[in-house]
Amino acid sequence: MPLVTSSSAAISRGARNVSSGDQLPASRRAPVVERPVLFGLLDGGLDTRVTAVIAPAGSGKTFLVRSWLDTRGLAGRGAWVSVERGEGDPQRFWSALVNEVSRAAVPGARVEEIAPAPGFNAGGMIERFLAELASLREGLVIVIDDLHEIKSAEILSQLGYFLDHVSSRVHVTLVSRHDPQLGLHRRRLEGDLTEVRADHLRFTIGESSELLAAAGITLSQDGLSLLHSRTEGWVAGLRLAALSMAAHRDPERFVAEFSGSERTVAEYLIAEVLDSLSPDIRRLLLRTSILDRVNGALGDLLTGDSGTERHLSALAETGGFVIPLDARGEWFRFHHLFADLLAAELRHSEAEAVPSLHLAAARWHADHGHILEAVGHALAADDPDLVASLLVEHYFSLMLDGRQATARALVDSAARRRASPELAVVLAADELIDGCLDQAAAQLALAARHAGEVPEDRRQRFEMMLYVTRLSLARRVGDLQSVLAATQPAAPFPELPSIEDISLQTDVRALMLMNLGIVEVWSGRGEEGERHLIAAGDIARQIGRPYLQASCQAHRAQAISWRSFPLARPVAEEALAVAAKYGLRGDPVSGTALVVLGSCMVASGQLGGAAEAFRLADEALRPDLEPAIGFKLHFAHGIINLVNANYPEAIESFLEAERLGKSLVTSSPLALHARCAMLYAAVLGGDNIFVRAALEELTEAERSTGEVREVVAARLLAEGDAHAALAALEPTVAERTKVHHGLVLIRSLLLDAKARYMINDDAAARSAVERALDLAETDELVLPFLWVGSSELLERHHRYQTAHGAFLNVLRDALSGRGLASGRRPAGSPLVDLSDTELRVLRYLPTNLTTAGIASQISVSVNTVKTHMRSIYMKLGAHSRAQAVEYARDLGLAGHTAR
């Protein structure tokens, strides 16, 4: 009995341009023969983790799996992803998979969609995806179709890891033309693999007869046997034969001639199918075979005729070689085998027309915003000017769309054919994303030297891209002043238009303002930098660019933190909230916000929460690519080690911060701050001889700074010379020496108080402490008191009347380890977001229960508990059960139970 395939909401959408979740109309569905044995095999596969449907092209793999999902009612809780042809882009592949799963209607699923972003942390994303899938309460079926199209060993390795660690509630069906390099042999030995192979998919004589009958074709038993023997039950061959016989006067004669052909089955049948079609349909199929997808307007353009959509709709109804891609029937594609055969025939019959067809397709796609397709066709048409123009105009948008890897392949292909300044600036931007700063600088220099070769009508866009890329490079190498002094493009973008008029140009404008703002912030122009970051963030929000929005917020928080940690903290938390909402938790943009948030926590004495923030930032950031924010991260690690009296570790962190500070091209005070912190840690560690020698190496200007005077005073106090210490501190406490941050003045006042108590000048000591409290309480700055080790000072001060009694108690608790220094905070912070089930598992981790015992208590499988434990460790930054319990207690999570 003929069975109609269907595609429900979760299944019909895929990676390949399927835009609607509605079911396809019945008239557009291709009938297949009911195959209960194969359905039973697929049913049994749900008891294993993986089903592999592996057979040559045209074997009916996709039809089989789609119809099985629909018949069994699994489509509504499944996700279907069709791999792009020649897939080599990990971000595109995983984004398609994660986003399809996020839209599947599965109870308990908390899978976040991934927003496009430059760069891609595949490892972190996969771990989050695994943790999210572990929260499922019901089963989920994931189908990865056309797996053979993956050409990246990196993607296959990542997918293998995913299959090894995914929740037992998830079943993955792989559809491929050949065996993928995924270690399926191990699963076969473990009994965790169901296989459907070519032999299973071959039609029997009876099924062949049923298929022909459904197409209205009747053959004699001999004719049927001949046809089945020639095709060997190959589904595509039988379908092509059915199409040919439908237009043939004598089907029996057709079979006899076909069975005696020396040509391959496919070659013979495609020729027969084309010969049976009218000239206009034949021309349509051949000329549109150069396309990955086609709609009515594009088909009409390439054929010079009308009626493409009507013809394709009719062909889609008659067989499985023309496939509708949306519920409205606007877009279609050819079965890959059919497309390859048509393209070969086009090269044979109209070779001279192929370049012009590609050029027409390139221009049409460009006009309609399909840039990657436009570039691909421009390359096929061998039009380097069009390629360069498209890439310069749209590269930043492609980057923000997460299509860097795909675009890079096109750029490399174009650059191999002909070098140009426009391609050089695109390559520079691409090298920057990959962290290859020297190569980026070389490409920028090349582009600048040959800028005069760029045609006048493309010059403005080229200059803008050159300027934005220079800003981005300056940000990474610290060559800040030179780029700020450089001339901006002669014709900057106009003011932001209304939302209805926003074009791709706003991507470039947002990037320009963001990078300019970041450079200004790190150059000491905080007010200008904040203004530009706010403007860029507003554009990003209007045009739907969460990556830029979160990045602007994170760097704005950094700017604010230099004047107020309490004001900076909510801005950093907002950046993290945006990143979390759009699946960017493991992205460098989150790393920047985490560094700022952790710094705010350190300042207020929340060391446990800060340490967690910095651990997560370590996973998200590559400090060598962002030396300024990398400096801040290593400096913060040093602070935590210092206040915890881990002086060797503190010195190591401060030395790494100093190295990053020195890596900045422009002379920066950051390296000196790190050196002073390192020397202060050495003083506390008792190495005064080293500190004295290191101080002598500094310049006179450096020795006059408040930070260096603080180190000198600490060394002198350690040696018992209070008077000399007071002399060293006097310019700072008298505010005659400018300090980098108010923290330095507070610390200097506390050292001043220590020195004065040493010489029995108690009144002056109390005055210094009171002044330090005045400065610290407004922003609740606990860190300076931890840095200096002020327990004795505060105990003395507590005996006297003070205007800061409540804050003094907070400080005393922090110094004794009872208060904020423990890092305790309520659940639901942007740093740790445990699911209900994870909180239930966490409740049992401090007990002596085994994993099996915990599973019994919460009525789940042992594997599920293990998956949740792995997720808990990842979120807490722990490496063992005991460490997870310790960190959870620090964060105030250990007492939570499932809600």
C-alpha positions in Angstrom: 0.0 0.0 0.0 1.5 3.4 -0.9 2.6 5.4 2.1 2.8 9.2 2.0 5.7 10.8 3.7 5.2 13.8 5.8 7.2 16.4 7.6 5.8 17.8 10.8 6.9 21.0 12.6 10.1 19.7 14.2 11.2 17.5 11.3 10.4 19.6 8.3 12.7 22.4 9.4 16.3 21.7 8.7 19.6 23.3 8.0 18.8 23.8 4.4 16.5 26.8 4.0 13.3 25.3 5.2 11.5 28.3 6.6 8.1 27.1 7.8 7.0 24.6 10.4 3.7 23.8 8.6 3.2 20.4 7.1 3.6 20.1 3.4 0.4 19.7 1.4 -0.4 16.1 0.6 -0.2 16.8 -3.2 3.4 17.7 -2.8 4.5 14.6 -1.0 6.3 11.8 -2.8 4.7 8.3 -2.3 6.8 5.4 -1.2 6.1 1.8 -0.6 5.2 0.8 3.0 8.1 -1.2 4.4 7.1 -2.7 7.7 10.3 -4.8 8.1 12.5 -1.7 7.9 10.1 0.2 10.2 10.5 -2.6 12.7 14.2 -2.4 12.4 14.1 1.4 13.1 11.7 0.8 16.0 14.2 -1.6 17.6 16.9 1.0 17.1 15.4 3.2 19.7 16.7 0.8 22.3 20.2 1.7 21.2 21.9 5.1 21.3 22.6 5.3 17.5 21.0 4.1 14.3 23.1 4.2 11.2 21.3 4.2 7.8 24.1 3.8 5.3 23.7 3.1 1.6 24.6 4.6 -1.8 22.9 7.6 -3.3 19.3 7.0 -4.3 18.7 4.1 -2.0 15.7 5.8 -0.3 17.4 6.5 3.0 15.8 9.9 3.7 12.3 8.9 2.6 12.5 5.8 4.8 13.5 7.7 8.0 11.0 10.6 7.4 8.1 8.3 6.8 9.0 6.2 9.8 9.1 9.3 12.1 5.8 10.4 10.9 4.1 7.0 11.0 5.3 6.3 14.5 4.4 9.8 15.8 8.0 10.7 16.6 8.2 13.8 14.3 6.8 16.1 17.0 9.6 15.3 19.4 12.4 15.1 17.0 15.0 17.3 15.3 16.1 16.9 11.7 19.2 18.5 10.3 20.3 18.1 6.7 24.1 18.7 6.4 25.1 21.3 3.9 27.0 20.1 0.8 30.7 20.0 1.4 30.2 21.0 5.1 33.5 22.2 6.7 32.2 24.9 9.1 31.8 23.6 12.7 29.8 26.6 13.8 27.2 26.2 11.0 26.9 22.5 11.7 26.5 22.7 15.4 24.3 25.9 15.3 21.9 24.1 13.0 21.8 21.0 15.2 21.4 22.9 18.5 18.8 25.3 17.2 16.7 22.5 15.7 16.8 20.7 19.0 15.8 23.9 20.8 12.7 24.1 18.7 11.6 20.5 19.2 8.6 20.1 21.3 10.2 17.9 24.0 9.0 18.2 27.6 11.7 19.3 30.0 14.0 20.5 27.3 16.0 23.6 28.2 18.2 23.9 25.1 19.2 27.4 24.3 19.5 28.5 20.7 23.0 29.6 19.6 23.3 33.1 18.3 25.8 33.7 15.5 29.1 35.2 16.6 32.6 35.6 15.3 34.8 32.7 16.4 33.4 29.6 17.9 34.2 27.7 21.1 33.0 24.3 19.9 34.2 22.4 23.0 32.4 24.7 25.5 29.2 24.7 23.3 29.1 20.9 23.1 29.5 20.5 26.8 26.6 22.9 27.5 24.5 21.1 24.9 25.2 17.8 26.5 24.3 19.2 29.9 21.1 20.7 28.5 20.1 17.4 26.9 20.7 15.7 30.3 17.7 17.6 31.6 15.2 15.9 29.2 12.3 14.1 30.9 11.2 12.3 27.7 13.0 10.9 24.7 14.3 12.9 21.8 15.1 11.7 18.3 17.9 13.6 16.4 18.3 12.8 12.7 21.5 13.9 10.9 20.9 13.5 7.2 23.5 13.6 4.5 26.3 12.9 7.0 28.7 12.0 4.2 28.7 15.7 3.2 30.8 16.5 6.3 34.3 17.2 5.0 35.9 18.3 8.2 37.8 15.9 10.5 37.2 18.4 13.3 33.4 18.2 13.0 33.5 14.4 12.9 35.7 14.3 16.0 33.3 16.6 17.8 30.4 14.6 16.7 32.0 11.4 17.9 32.6 13.0 21.4 28.9 14.1 21.4 27.7 10.5 20.6 29.9 9.1 23.3 28.5 11.4 26.0 24.9 12.2 25.1 22.1 11.4 27.4 20.5 7.9 27.1 17.2 9.7 26.5 18.5 10.9 23.2 18.5 8.7 20.1 20.6 9.8 17.1 19.9 8.5 13.6 22.8 9.0 11.1 21.9 9.0 7.4 25.0 8.7 5.1 26.2 7.3 1.8 29.2 5.7 3.4 30.5 4.8 6.9 31.6 7.9 8.8 34.7 8.1 10.9 32.9 8.0 14.1 34.0 4.7 15.7 30.8 2.9 15.0 32.6 -0.4 15.2 32.9 0.1 19.0 29.2 0.6 19.3 28.6 -2.5 17.2 30.7 -4.6 19.6 28.9 -3.0 22.6 25.4 -3.7 21.1 24.7 0.0 21.1 24.2 0.4 17.3 21.4 -0.4 14.9 22.3 -0.6 11.3 20.2 -0.3 8.1 22.4 -1.0 5.1 22.1 -1.1 1.3 20.9 -4.7 1.3 18.1 -3.8 3.7 17.0 -0.9 1.4 16.9 -2.8 -1.9 13.4 -3.3 -3.1 12.2 -6.9 -3.5 10.3 -7.8 -6.7 7.1 -7.4 -4.8 8.0 -3.9 -3.6 9.1 -3.0 -7.1 5.7 -4.0 -8.4 3.9 -2.0 -5.8 6.0 1.1 -6.6 5.2 0.8 -10.3 1.6 0.2 -9.6 1.4 3.4 -7.5 2.8 5.2 -10.6 0.1 3.7 -12.8 2.5 1.3 -14.6 1.8 -2.4 -15.2 4.5 -4.8 -16.4 4.5 -8.5 -17.1 6.2 -10.8 -14.6 9.1 -11.2 -17.1 9.4 -7.5 -17.6 9.3 -6.8 -13.9 12.0 -9.4 -13.3 14.2 -7.9 -16.0 13.7 -4.4 -14.5 14.4 -5.6 -10.9 17.5 -7.5 -12.1 18.9 -4.5 -14.0 18.3 -2.0 -11.1 19.2 -4.6 -8.4 16.3 -3.2 -6.4 18.0 0.3 -6.4 15.2 2.7 -5.4 16.4 5.7 -7.5 16.8 3.4 -10.6 13.2 2.2 -10.1 11.9 5.7 -9.7 13.7 7.0 -12.8 12.5 4.0 -14.7 8.9 4.7 -13.6 9.3 8.3 -14.7 10.5 7.2 -18.1 7.9 4.5 -18.6 5.1 6.9 -17.7 5.9 8.7 -21.0 6.8 5.6 -23.0 4.3 4.0 -25.4 5.6 0.5 -24.7 6.9 -0.1 -21.2 7.8 -3.7 -21.9 10.0 -2.6 -24.8 11.6 0.1 -22.7 12.5 -2.5 -20.1 14.0 -4.8 -22.8 16.1 -2.0 -24.2 17.1 -0.8 -20.8 18.2 -4.2 -19.6 20.6 -4.6 -22.6 22.2 -1.2 -22.3 26.0 -1.0 -21.8 25.7 2.4 -20.1 25.2 2.7 -16.3 21.7 2.6 -15.0 21.9 6.2 -13.9 23.3 7.5 -17.2 20.7 5.6 -19.2 17.8 6.6 -17.1 18.6 10.3 -16.9 18.9 10.4 -20.7 15.5 8.6 -20.9 13.9 11.0 -18.4 15.2 14.1 -20.2 14.1 12.8 -23.6 10.6 12.2 -22.3 10.2 15.9 -21.2 9.1 18.9 -23.2 12.0 21.2 -24.4 11.1 23.9 -21.9 11.1 21.5 -18.9 14.3 19.9 -20.1 15.9 23.4 -20.4 14.7 24.3 -16.9 16.2 21.2 -15.3 19.5 21.5 -17.0 20.0 25.3 -16.5 19.0 25.3 -12.8 21.2 22.3 -12.1 24.0 24.7 -11.3 22.0 25.9 -8.2 21.8 24.4 -4.7 18.2 25.7 -4.5 15.9 27.3 -6.9 12.7 29.3 -6.8 10.4 30.6 -9.5 12.1 34.0 -10.1 15.6 32.6 -10.3 14.6 29.7 -12.5 12.8 32.1 -14.9 15.9 34.3 -15.0 18.2 31.4 -16.0 15.8 29.9 -18.6 14.5 33.2 -20.0 11.1 31.8 -19.7 8.2 31.9 -17.1 6.4 29.2 -15.2 9.4 27.7 -13.2 7.5 27.5 -9.9 4.5 25.7 -11.6 6.8 23.2 -13.4 8.8 22.4 -10.3 5.7 21.9 -8.2 4.3 19.5 -10.8 7.7 17.6 -10.9 7.7 17.4 -7.1 4.4 15.7 -7.1 5.5 12.9 -9.5 8.6 11.6 -7.8 11.3 12.1 -5.3 13.9 14.0 -7.4 12.5 17.5 -7.0 12.1 18.3 -3.3 10.2 21.3 -2.0 12.0 23.1 0.8 9.2 25.1 2.3 5.5 24.7 3.0 4.6 27.5 0.5 6.3 25.6 -2.3 8.5 28.6 -3.2 11.9 27.0 -3.0 13.0 23.6 -4.3 16.2 21.5 -4.7 17.1 18.5 -6.7 18.0 15.2 -5.2 21.8 15.3 -5.1 22.2 12.4 -7.4 19.7 13.9 -9.9 21.5 17.3 -9.7 24.9 15.8 -10.4 23.6 13.9 -13.4 21.8 17.0 -14.7 25.0 19.2 -14.2 27.1 16.7 -16.2 24.5 16.7 -19.0 24.6 20.5 -19.0 28.3 20.6 -19.3 28.0 18.2 -22.2 25.2 20.0 -24.1 25.6 23.7 -23.2 29.2 24.1 -21.9 29.5 27.6 -23.3 26.4 28.8 -21.3 27.7 27.7 -17.9 29.8 30.8 -17.0 27.0 33.2 -17.9 24.5 31.2 -15.9 26.7 31.3 -12.8 27.1 35.1 -13.3 23.4 35.7 -13.6 22.8 33.5 -10.5 25.5 35.4 -8.6 23.9 38.8 -9.3 20.5 37.6 -8.5 21.6 36.1 -5.1 23.5 39.3 -4.3 20.5 41.4 -5.0 18.4 39.3 -2.7 20.9 39.2 0.2 22.2 35.6 -0.3 25.8 36.5 -0.2 27.6 33.2 0.2 25.6 31.8 -2.7 26.4 34.9 -4.7 30.1 34.6 -4.0 30.2 30.9 -4.9 28.5 31.6 -8.3 30.8 34.6 -8.9 33.8 32.3 -8.4 32.3 29.7 -10.7 31.8 32.5 -13.3 35.4 33.5 -12.8 34.5 37.2 -12.1 37.1 38.3 -9.5 35.8 41.9 -9.4 32.4 40.8 -8.4 33.9 38.4 -5.8 36.0 41.1 -4.2 33.1 43.6 -4.2 30.8 41.2 -2.5 33.3 40.1 0.1 34.3 43.6 1.1 30.7 44.8 1.3 29.4 41.9 3.3 32.3 40.2 5.1 31.6 41.7 8.5 28.0 40.7 8.3 29.0 37.1 7.3 31.3 37.1 10.3 28.6 38.2 12.7 26.3 35.6 11.2 28.8 33.0 12.3 29.7 32.0 8.7 33.4 32.8 8.9 34.6 29.3 8.1 32.4 29.1 5.0 33.4 32.6 3.9 37.1 31.8 4.5 37.0 28.9 2.0 35.6 31.3 -0.6 38.1 34.0 0.2 41.0 31.5 -0.1 39.7 30.3 -3.4 39.4 33.8 -4.7 42.9 34.8 -3.4 44.5 31.9 -5.2 43.1 33.1 -8.5 44.0 36.8 -8.2 45.4 38.9 -5.4 43.8 42.3 -4.8 43.8 45.0 -2.0 40.1 44.2 -1.4 40.8 40.5 -0.8 43.8 41.5 1.3 41.7 43.5 3.8 39.2 40.7 4.0 42.0 38.2 4.7 43.3 40.6 7.4 39.9 40.6 9.1 39.7 36.8 8.9 43.3 36.4 10.3 42.3 38.6 13.2 39.4 36.4 14.2 41.8 33.4 14.2 44.2 35.3 16.3 47.0 35.5 13.7 48.0 39.1 14.4 51.2 39.2 12.4 49.5 37.8 9.3 46.6 40.3 9.8 49.1 43.2 10.0 50.9 42.0 6.9 47.6 41.8 4.9 46.5 45.3 6.2 49.8 46.7 5.0 49.4 45.1 1.6 45.9 46.4 1.3 47.0 50.0 2.3 49.9 50.0 -0.2 47.6 49.1 -3.1 44.5 51.0 -2.0 44.8 53.2 -5.2 43.9 50.1 -7.3 40.4 49.9 -5.9 37.8 51.2 -8.3 36.3 54.5 -7.3 32.8 53.1 -6.9 34.1 50.6 -4.3 36.6 52.9 -2.6 34.4 54.1 0.3 33.4 50.6 1.4 37.1 49.5 1.1 38.3 52.4 3.2 35.7 51.7 5.9 36.6 48.0 6.1 40.3 49.0 6.3 39.7 51.4 9.1 37.5 49.0 11.2 40.0 46.2 10.8 42.8 48.5 11.9 40.8 49.4 15.0 40.3 45.7 15.7 44.0 45.0 15.3 45.0 48.0 17.5 42.7 46.7 20.2 44.5 43.4 20.3 48.1 44.6 20.1 47.6 47.7 22.2 48.7 50.1 19.5 46.0 52.5 20.7 47.3 56.0 20.3 48.5 55.5 16.7 45.1 54.3 15.5 43.3 57.1 17.3 45.5 59.6 15.7 44.9 58.0 12.2 42.5 59.7 9.9 39.0 58.2 9.8 37.3 57.4 6.5 36.6 60.4 4.5 32.9 59.6 4.3 31.7 58.1 7.5 28.3 56.6 7.8 25.3 58.9 8.3 23.2 58.9 11.4 21.4 55.6 12.1 18.2 55.5 10.0 14.9 54.3 11.3 14.5 50.5 11.9 12.6 50.0 8.6 15.6 51.5 6.7 18.4 49.6 8.5 20.7 47.9 6.0 23.8 45.7 6.2 25.8 48.9 6.5 24.8 49.2 10.1 26.8 46.0 10.9 30.0 47.9 9.9 28.9 51.0 11.7 28.2 49.1 14.9 31.6 47.4 14.7 33.4 50.6 14.0 31.8 52.4 17.0 32.4 49.4 19.3 36.1 48.9 18.4 36.6 52.7 18.6 35.0 52.7 22.0 37.1 49.8 23.3 40.3 51.5 22.1 39.3 54.8 23.7 38.4 53.1 27.0 41.9 51.4 27.3 43.5 54.6 26.2 42.1 56.6 29.1 39.4 58.3 27.2 36.7 56.7 29.2 33.9 59.2 28.6 34.3 59.1 24.8 34.6 55.4 24.9 31.5 54.9 26.9 29.5 57.2 24.5 30.6 55.2 21.5 30.0 51.8 23.2 26.4 53.0 24.1 25.8 54.1 20.5 27.1 50.8 19.2 25.1 48.8 21.7 21.9 50.7 20.7 22.5 49.8 17.0 23.2 46.2 17.8 20.0 45.9 19.8 17.9 47.5 16.9 19.4 45.2 14.2 19.3 42.1 16.3 23.1 41.5 16.9 23.3 40.0 20.4 27.0 39.3 20.1 27.7 43.0 19.5 25.2 44.1 22.2 26.8 41.8 24.8 30.3 42.9 23.8 29.5 46.6 24.1 28.0 46.0 27.5 31.0 44.0 28.7 33.5 46.6 27.7 31.3 49.4 29.0 31.3 47.7 32.3 35.1 47.6 32.2 35.1 51.4 31.6 32.7 52.0 34.5 34.7 49.7 36.8 37.6 52.2 36.8 35.4 54.7 38.6 32.8 52.5 40.5 32.6 48.8 41.0 29.0 48.8 42.2 27.9 50.7 39.1 29.9 48.4 36.8 28.5 45.2 38.3 24.9 45.4 36.9 26.2 46.3 33.5 28.5 43.3 33.5 25.6 41.1 34.7 23.4 42.5 31.9 26.1 41.5 29.3 26.1 38.0 30.8 22.4 37.8 30.7 22.3 38.8 27.0 25.1 36.2 26.3 23.2 33.5 28.2 20.0 34.3 26.4 21.5 33.8 23.0 23.8 30.8 23.7 27.0 32.8 24.0 28.0 31.7 27.5 31.3 30.1 26.5 32.2 32.9 24.0 35.0 35.4 24.6 32.3 38.1 25.0 31.2 36.3 28.1 34.8 36.0 29.2 35.2 39.8 29.2 32.0 40.3 31.2 33.1 37.6 33.7 36.4 39.3 34.3 34.7 42.6 35.1 32.0 40.9 37.2 34.7 38.9 39.1 36.7 42.1 39.6 33.6 43.7 41.1 33.2 40.7 43.4 36.9 40.8 44.5 36.6 44.5 45.3 33.7 43.8 47.6 35.4 40.8 49.1 33.3 38.0 47.5 36.3 35.9 46.8 34.5 32.6 46.2 32.2 34.0 43.6 35.0 35.9 42.0 37.2 32.8 41.8 34.4 31.0 40.0 33.9 33.9 37.6 37.6 33.9 36.8 37.6 30.1 36.2 34.8 30.5 33.7 36.6 33.4 32.1 39.7 31.3 31.7 37.7 28.8 29.7 36.2 31.5 27.4 39.2 33.8 26.8 42.4 33.6 24.9 44.4 36.3 26.7 47.0 36.5 24.0 44.2 37.7 21.6 43.0 40.3 24.0 46.1 41.3 26.0 44.3 44.2 27.9 41.5 42.0 29.2 43.9 39.1 29.6 46.1 41.4 31.8 43.1 42.1 34.0 42.2 38.4 34.3 45.7 37.4 35.4 46.0 40.4 37.7 42.7 39.3 39.4 44.0 35.7 39.8 47.0 37.3 41.5 44.9 39.3 43.9 42.9 36.3 45.0 46.1 34.4 45.6 47.6 37.3 47.5 44.8 37.8 49.9 44.7 34.1 50.5 48.5 34.2 51.3 49.4 32.1 48.3 52.3 34.3 47.6 54.3 32.2 45.0 51.1 31.7 43.0 50.3 35.4 43.3 53.7 36.3 42.0 53.3 33.9 39.0 50.0 35.5 38.1 51.3 39.0 38.4 54.3 38.2 36.3 52.0 36.9 33.5 49.9 40.0 33.8 53.1 42.1 33.5 54.1 40.1 30.3 50.7 40.9 28.8 51.0 44.5 29.8 54.4 44.7 28.1 53.0 43.1 24.9 51.0 46.2 24.2 52.7 48.3 21.5 51.8 51.6 23.2 53.5 52.4 26.4 51.0 51.4 29.1 50.9 51.7 32.9 49.4 48.2 33.1 52.8 46.5 33.2 54.0 48.7 36.0 50.8 48.0 38.0 51.5 44.2 37.7 55.1 44.6 38.6 54.2 46.6 41.8 51.6 44.0 42.7 54.2 41.2 42.2 56.7 43.1 44.4 54.1 43.6 47.1 53.4 39.9 47.1 57.2 39.3 47.3 57.3 41.6 50.4 54.6 39.6 52.1 56.4 36.4 51.1 59.5 37.7 52.9 61.8 38.3 49.9 62.9 41.9 50.7 66.3 41.5 49.1 64.7 40.8 45.7 62.3 43.6 46.2 65.0 46.1 47.0 67.0 45.2 43.9 63.9 45.3 41.7 62.9 48.7 42.9 66.4 50.1 42.1 65.9 49.0 38.4 62.8 51.3 38.1 63.1 54.8 36.5 62.7 57.9 38.6 59.3 58.6 37.1 58.1 55.1 38.0 59.5 55.4 41.6 57.4 58.5 42.0 54.0 56.8 41.3 51.7 55.9 44.2 51.9 52.2 43.4 55.7 52.0 43.7 55.6 54.2 46.9 53.1 51.6 48.3 55.6 48.8 47.7 58.5 50.8 49.1 56.5 51.5 52.3 55.4 47.9 52.7 59.1 46.8 52.4 60.2 49.4 54.9 57.5 48.4 57.3 58.6 44.8 57.0 62.1 45.9 57.9 60.7 47.9 60.9 61.5 51.4 59.5 58.2 53.2 60.1 59.5 56.7 59.6 60.9 55.9 56.2 57.7 54.2 55.3 55.7 57.4 56.2 58.1 59.5 54.1 57.5 57.2 51.1 53.7 57.4 51.6 53.4 61.1 52.3 53.0 62.3 48.6 50.3 59.7 48.1 48.2 60.3 51.3 48.6 64.0 50.8 47.2 63.4 47.3 50.1 65.1 45.6 50.8 62.0 43.6 48.2 60.8 41.1 47.2 57.2 41.5 45.7 54.8 38.9 42.7 53.9 41.1 41.2 54.9 44.4 42.1 51.5 45.8 45.8 52.6 45.9 45.0 55.6 48.1 43.0 53.5 50.5 45.8 50.9 50.8 48.3 53.7 51.3 46.2 55.2 54.1 46.1 51.8 55.8 49.8 51.3 55.5 50.2 54.9 56.8 48.1 53.9 59.9 50.2 50.8 60.5 53.4 53.0 60.4 51.9 55.5 62.8 50.8 52.9 65.3 54.4 51.6 65.2 55.7 55.0 66.4 52.8 55.4 68.8 51.1 58.2 66.9 47.7 56.7 67.6 45.6 59.7 66.9 47.1 60.1 63.4 46.7 56.4 62.8 43.0 56.5 63.7 42.6 59.5 61.4 44.2 57.6 58.6 41.9 54.6 59.1 38.8 56.8 59.4 39.8 58.5 56.1 40.3 55.0 54.5 36.8 54.0 55.7 35.4 57.3 54.3 36.7 56.4 50.9 35.8 52.7 50.9 32.3 52.7 52.3 30.7 54.5 49.4 31.5 51.6 47.0 31.7 49.0 49.8 35.4 48.3 48.9 36.5 45.4 51.1 39.6 44.5 49.0 42.0 47.2 50.2 41.6 45.9 53.8 42.2 42.3 52.7 45.2 43.4 50.6 46.9 45.2 53.5 45.9 42.7 56.2 44.0 45.1 58.4 42.5 42.9 61.1 44.5 44.5 63.9 43.9 48.0 62.6 40.2 47.5 62.5 40.1 45.8 65.9 41.8 48.9 67.4 39.5 51.2 65.5 36.4 49.4 66.7 37.1 50.6 70.2 36.6 54.2 69.2 33.7 56.2 68.0 33.4 56.0 64.2 31.0 57.1 61.5 31.4 53.7 59.8 30.3 51.2 62.5 28.1 49.0 60.2 30.7 48.9 57.4 33.4 48.2 60.0 31.5 45.1 61.1 31.3 44.0 57.5 35.0 44.4 57.1 35.8 42.5 60.4 33.6 39.7 59.3 35.2 39.6 55.9 38.7 39.5 57.4 37.7 36.7 59.8 36.2 34.7 56.9 32.6 34.9 58.2 31.2 37.3 55.6 31.5 38.3 52.0 35.0 36.9 51.6 33.4 33.5 51.5 31.8 34.4 48.3 28.3 33.2 49.3 25.5 34.5 47.2 22.0 33.5 46.3 21.2 30.9 43.6 20.2 32.1 40.2 23.2 34.4 39.7 24.3 34.7 36.1 27.3 32.5 36.9 25.7 29.3 38.1 22.3 28.3 36.7 21.7 24.7 37.8 18.6 23.0 36.6 16.0 21.5 39.0 17.4 18.0 38.5 21.0 19.2 38.9 20.0 20.8 42.2 18.4 17.5 43.3 21.6 15.6 42.4 23.7 18.3 44.2 21.8 17.8 47.4 23.1 14.2 47.6 26.7 14.9 46.7 27.8 15.6 50.3 26.4 12.2 51.4 28.0 8.8 51.3 25.5 7.6 48.6 27.0 6.1 45.5 26.0 7.2 42.0 23.6 4.2 41.9 22.2 5.3 45.3 21.6 8.8 44.2 19.9 7.4 41.0 17.6 5.3 43.2 16.7 8.3 45.4 15.6 10.5 42.5 14.2 7.8 40.3 16.5 8.2 37.3 19.2 6.0 35.6 22.8 5.8 36.8 23.9 7.3 33.4 21.6 10.2 33.9 23.1 10.9 37.3 26.6 10.8 35.8 25.6 13.2 33.1 24.1 15.6 35.7 27.2 15.3 37.8 29.4 16.1 34.8 27.2 19.2 34.1 27.5 20.3 37.8 31.2 20.0 37.7 31.4 22.0 34.5 29.2 24.8 35.8 31.0 25.0 39.2 34.4 24.7 37.7 35.1 21.6 39.8 37.1 18.5 39.0 35.8 16.1 41.6 32.8 15.4 43.8 34.5 16.8 46.9 35.5 19.9 45.1 32.0 20.4 43.7 30.6 20.2 47.2 33.2 22.7 48.5 32.5 25.2 45.7 28.7 24.7 46.1 29.0 25.6 49.8 31.1 28.6 49.0 28.4 29.8 46.6 25.4 29.1 48.9 24.1 26.3 46.7 24.7 23.2 48.8 21.6 23.7 50.9 19.2 23.9 47.9 16.8 21.1 47.2 14.7 20.4 44.1 11.7 22.6 43.8 
